[in-house]
């Protein structure tokens, strides 16, 4: 697996998740916003993990 591509994909998905959390906010209220943020943070965390594994090499 190309880790740089995985990092890009995770970060891109994180930003899309943040945008979707705004939609969830309109549909589900504050709970939807928080759930969207948590989902986005998981993607950003995965990108950070991959980046750290590249830097360690």
VENLINHU-V522762 format. One record per pair of residues at least 24 apart in sequence whose C-alpha atoms are under 10 Angstrom apart, sorted by the first residue. I is the first residue (numbers start at 0). J is the second residue. D is the distance in Angstrom with one decimal. If there is no record, write none. Layout:
BEGIN
i-><I	I>
j-><J	J>
d-><D	D>
END
This chain:
BEGIN
i-><2	2	2	2	2	3	3	3	3	5	5	5	5	6	6	6	6	6	6	6	6	7	8	8	8	9	9	9	9	9	9	9	9	9	10	10	10	10	10	10	10	10	11	11	11	11	12	12	12	12	12	13	13	13	13	13	13	13	13	13	13	14	14	14	14	15	16	16>
j-><46	49	50	52	53	46	49	50	53	45	46	49	50	42	43	45	46	47	48	49	50	46	42	43	46	39	41	42	43	44	45	46	47	49	39	40	42	43	44	45	46	47	39	42	43	46	38	39	42	43	46	37	38	39	40	41	42	43	44	45	46	39	40	42	43	39	40	42>
d-><9.2	6.6	7.9	8.9	7.5	9.2	8.1	7.9	8.5	9.1	7.3	7.7	9.4	9.3	8.7	7.9	4.7	7.7	8.8	6.3	6.8	7.6	9.0	9.9	8.2	9.1	9.1	5.3	6.3	8.6	6.8	5.4	9.1	9.4	8.7	9.6	6.6	5.7	9.1	8.6	6.2	9.0	9.8	8.7	8.9	9.7	9.7	7.4	6.7	8.4	10.0	9.8	7.7	4.4	6.8	7.8	5.2	5.8	9.3	9.7	9.1	7.0	9.5	9.0	8.7	8.0	8.9	8.6>
END
